[in-house]
Amino acid sequence: MGDIGLGEEQRATIATSDGPIELAYQSFGPPDGPVFLLITGWFSDLTLWPSGFCETLADQGYRVIRYDNRDAGLSTRTAIEVFDTRHPPYTMPDLAADAIGLLDSLGIGAAHIAGAAFGGTISHLVAIEHPSRVLSLVPMATASGARADGDGNAFVAPDPSVISVLGSPFPEGEESLRAHHRRLFAAMAGRSFDEAEYSTRQRESADRGAHPARGDLQRAIGPTAGDRSSALGNVVAPALVVHPELDPLVSLAAAKTHAAAFANGKLLVLEGIGHGVLPSRHWGPLAAAMDQNAKRERL
């Protein structure tokens, strides 16, 4: 399938265990370049990966594809309003299968995979369950699922004030949801929260007609990923663990344990930022690091 145009809206129909769904995606860079698939995070559409960053990464010669998970942005929404949180309608492995389904739909055999936060966890499962489809891996602002380091030292728990915001109920109505979204991202970004950057992302999301993601569903399915730390040791693709220095949800100790879980892992710390933000000053260095990691040899 060829590109309609850089960053233009496209749809792919993929098969799932519950029937076909549509995933909305955008593509940047040369159609015949090696593919970098960018998986978005919790309560976010594809704009969590800034278009400027996508273009910067595409300048390295890659075809960069960012997409909306199901129940986010312009992708298919689950026709269920009330559900048992202990038994959500799908799981994190299902979202990993969606990523593979998108590659299948686009005729892409294998790709470099990057995921932000919730999307980083999905990227783990893609690499664990579909190893032949992963050329390199870049999980960002996420952890391995382990609760302690290799010496048994428990990781420091996130600040209670942040956890309180993250655990608060999702309100009814789009305007209330958007206000809640801002509170969530301001709490996670901490002092690195930039109102102008956030507003730009929200305008881009609104311009594409995206709906707020089903955060209630995503919060319920998060635990279905489990502890991946042991399984990550079997991932042979080169892995670059990207850790925001001021992330209130993932400590540096957890990031180091995450990187060490891979047989072929490295750690990159992005200075001066919290969770869920990627300011323009980091676009060039991060794109270069992802390119370097993509060119490392598999084990």
C-alpha positions in Angstrom: 0.0 0.0 0.0 1.5 3.4 -1.0 1.4 6.6 1.0 -1.5 9.0 0.4 0.7 11.8 1.7 3.0 12.5 4.6 1.0 12.5 7.8 -2.4 12.1 6.2 -5.1 10.0 7.8 -5.3 6.4 6.6 -7.2 3.4 7.8 -6.3 -0.3 8.0 -8.7 -3.1 8.7 -7.3 -5.9 10.8 -8.7 -9.2 12.1 -9.1 -9.8 15.8 -10.5 -12.6 17.9 -13.7 -10.5 18.2 -14.0 -9.7 14.5 -12.5 -7.0 12.3 -11.5 -3.5 13.6 -10.1 -0.4 11.9 -6.9 1.2 13.1 -6.2 4.8 12.1 -2.6 5.6 11.2 -0.3 8.2 9.6 2.9 7.6 7.7 5.9 9.8 7.3 9.1 9.3 5.1 9.9 7.2 2.1 7.3 4.5 1.4 10.1 2.0 0.7 12.2 2.8 3.7 12.7 0.5 6.7 9.7 0.9 9.0 9.6 2.3 12.5 6.2 1.6 14.1 5.3 4.0 16.9 2.8 2.7 19.5 1.0 5.4 21.5 0.4 5.5 25.3 -2.4 5.4 27.8 -5.3 7.8 27.2 -3.7 9.2 24.1 -4.1 9.1 20.3 -1.2 9.0 17.9 -0.3 12.6 18.6 1.6 11.5 21.7 4.4 11.0 19.2 4.8 14.6 17.9 4.6 15.0 14.2 7.9 17.0 14.3 9.6 14.0 15.9 8.1 11.6 13.3 9.5 13.9 10.6 12.9 14.0 12.3 13.0 10.2 12.5 11.9 9.9 8.9 14.8 12.1 7.9 17.0 9.2 9.0 15.6 7.3 6.0 12.8 5.4 7.8 9.1 5.1 6.9 7.6 6.2 10.3 4.1 5.0 11.1 2.2 6.2 14.2 -1.3 4.8 14.9 -4.2 5.0 17.3 -4.8 1.9 19.5 -8.3 0.6 19.4 -10.5 2.8 21.7 -8.3 5.8 21.0 -8.3 8.6 18.4 -10.0 7.5 15.2 -9.7 3.8 15.6 -12.6 1.4 16.3 -14.2 1.9 19.7 -15.5 -1.0 21.7 -19.3 -1.1 21.9 -19.5 -1.6 25.6 -20.1 1.0 28.3 -20.1 -1.0 31.5 -17.7 -3.9 32.1 -16.2 -5.9 34.9 -12.7 -4.5 35.5 -11.5 -7.9 36.5 -12.5 -9.2 33.1 -12.0 -6.5 30.5 -13.1 -7.1 26.9 -9.6 -7.5 25.7 -6.0 -7.6 27.0 -2.6 -6.1 26.5 -1.6 -9.2 24.3 -4.6 -8.3 22.1 -3.2 -4.8 21.6 0.2 -6.4 20.7 -1.6 -8.6 18.1 -3.2 -5.4 16.8 0.2 -4.0 16.1 1.1 -7.1 14.1 -2.2 -7.0 12.4 -1.4 -3.4 11.2 1.9 -4.6 9.8 0.2 -7.5 8.1 -2.4 -5.1 6.6 0.3 -2.9 5.2 2.4 -5.8 3.8 5.3 -5.2 6.2 7.1 -8.3 7.3 9.3 -6.9 10.1 9.7 -3.4 11.6 11.5 -1.5 14.2 9.1 -1.0 17.1 8.9 1.9 19.6 6.3 2.4 22.3 5.7 5.2 24.8 4.5 4.4 28.3 1.5 2.1 27.9 2.7 1.7 24.4 6.1 0.7 25.6 4.5 -2.2 27.5 2.7 -3.2 24.3 6.0 -3.1 22.5 7.4 -5.6 25.0 4.6 -8.0 24.2 5.1 -7.6 20.4 8.8 -8.5 20.9 8.1 -11.4 23.2 5.2 -12.9 21.3 6.2 -12.1 17.7 10.0 -12.0 17.8 10.5 -12.5 14.0 8.6 -9.3 13.3 10.8 -7.1 15.4 14.0 -5.6 14.0 14.8 -3.4 17.0 12.9 -2.3 20.1 12.6 1.1 21.8 10.3 1.1 24.9 10.1 4.6 26.5 8.8 5.7 29.8 7.8 2.2 30.9 9.3 -0.6 33.1 9.6 -4.3 32.9 6.9 -5.1 35.4 9.4 -6.1 38.1 8.8 -4.7 41.5 12.4 -4.9 42.7 15.9 -4.8 41.3 18.1 -7.9 40.9 19.3 -7.6 44.5 15.7 -7.6 45.8 15.5 -3.9 46.6 12.0 -2.7 46.1 11.6 0.3 43.8 10.4 3.6 45.2 6.7 3.9 44.9 5.3 6.8 42.8 4.3 10.0 44.6 0.8 9.5 46.2 -0.4 12.8 44.7 0.3 11.5 41.2 -1.3 8.1 41.9 -4.3 9.9 43.2 -4.8 11.7 39.9 -4.2 8.6 37.9 -6.6 6.6 39.9 -9.5 9.1 39.9 -12.6 8.2 38.0 -13.0 9.2 34.4 -15.8 11.7 34.1 -18.7 11.7 31.6 -18.8 14.0 28.6 -16.1 15.0 26.2 -15.3 18.4 27.7 -14.9 16.9 31.2 -12.8 14.2 29.8 -10.5 16.7 28.1 -10.1 18.6 31.3 -9.3 15.4 33.1 -6.8 14.5 30.4 -4.9 17.8 31.1 -4.8 17.1 34.8 -3.4 13.6 34.1 -0.7 14.8 31.8 0.2 17.8 34.0 0.7 15.4 37.0 2.7 12.9 35.0 4.9 15.6 33.4 5.5 17.5 36.6 7.6 20.6 36.3 8.4 19.7 32.7 4.8 20.2 31.7 4.6 22.8 28.9 1.2 24.4 28.4 2.1 25.5 24.8 3.4 22.1 23.8 0.4 20.4 25.3 -2.1 22.8 23.6 -0.4 22.2 20.2 -0.8 18.5 20.6 -4.4 18.9 21.7 -5.2 21.2 18.7 -3.6 18.6 16.4 -5.8 15.9 18.0 -8.9 18.0 17.7 -8.2 19.0 14.1 -8.1 15.3 13.1 -11.5 14.8 14.9 -10.0 12.4 17.5 -12.1 11.4 20.5 -10.6 11.0 23.9 -9.3 7.5 24.5 -11.2 5.0 26.7 -9.0 5.5 29.7 -11.3 3.3 31.8 -10.7 0.3 29.5 -7.0 1.0 29.2 -6.6 1.2 33.0 -8.3 -2.1 33.4 -6.3 -4.0 30.8 -2.9 -2.6 31.9 -2.3 -5.3 34.5 -2.9 -8.1 32.0 0.6 -7.5 30.7 2.1 -9.0 33.9 5.8 -9.1 34.8 7.7 -9.3 31.6 11.2 -9.1 33.1 12.1 -12.8 32.6 10.6 -13.0 29.1 12.5 -9.9 28.0 15.7 -11.8 28.4 14.7 -13.9 25.4 14.4 -10.9 23.1 17.3 -11.0 20.6 16.5 -7.6 18.9 18.7 -4.7 20.1 16.7 -2.8 22.7 17.0 0.8 23.7 15.3 1.7 26.9 14.4 5.4 27.0 13.9 6.8 30.5 12.6 10.4 31.1 14.8 11.7 34.0 11.9 13.2 35.9 9.4 10.4 35.4 7.2 10.2 38.6 6.0 6.7 37.6 9.2 5.0 36.7 12.3 5.5 38.8 15.9 5.4 37.5 16.5 2.2 39.4 13.5 0.6 37.6 14.8 1.9 34.3 18.2 0.3 34.9 16.6 -3.0 35.8 14.4 -2.7 32.7 17.4 -2.2 30.4 19.3 -5.1 32.2 16.4 -7.4 31.6 17.2 -7.5 27.9 20.0 -9.7 26.6 20.9 -6.9 24.2 19.7 -3.8 26.1 21.0 -0.2 26.5 19.6 2.7 28.5 19.2 6.3 27.4 18.1 9.0 29.9 16.3 12.0 28.5 17.2 14.8 30.9 14.8 17.3 32.3 11.5 15.8 31.4 8.8 13.8 33.0 6.3 11.3 31.8 4.3 11.8 28.6 6.2 14.6 27.0 8.7 14.8 24.2 9.9 18.4 23.6 11.6 19.4 20.4 15.1 19.7 22.0 15.1 15.9 22.4 13.8 15.0 18.9 17.2 15.0 17.1 19.2 13.2 19.8 16.4 10.6 20.3 16.0 10.0 16.6 19.8 9.5 16.2 19.9 7.1 19.2 17.0 5.1 17.7 18.8 4.9 14.4 22.0 3.8 16.1 20.1 1.1 18.0 18.3 -0.1 14.8 21.8 -0.6 13.2 23.1 -2.7 16.1 23.4 -6.5 15.5 20.8 -8.9 16.8 22.1 -11.6 19.2 
